[in-house]
Amino acid sequence: MKNVTITLDEDTAAWARVHAAERNMSLSRYVGELLRERMRHSREYEDAMRASLAEKPFDLKGPWKPYPKREELYDRPVFRRR
């Protein structure tokens, strides 16, 4: 374990002390857990992004067609007023 010194404003320090006490942890251990969790999420995000970017783009089947006009979309019995 490595000891470090951090500086917190009073409101942040009070909040952290309360949350550490609720979990029966020292403030030092609580801050360490927060940072470890943040690091894990960051790694998971980076891994997911790399995996996503490594995938080949999927091919859209069929020839290109223009989008339908608004009138075509809303000219259905379900949208007509009675």
Secondary structure, DSSP 4 states (H G I P E B T S, - for coil): ---------HHHHHHHHHHHHHTT--HHHHHHHHHHHHHHHHHHHHHHHHHHHHSPPPPPPS---PPPPHHHHH-SGGGS--
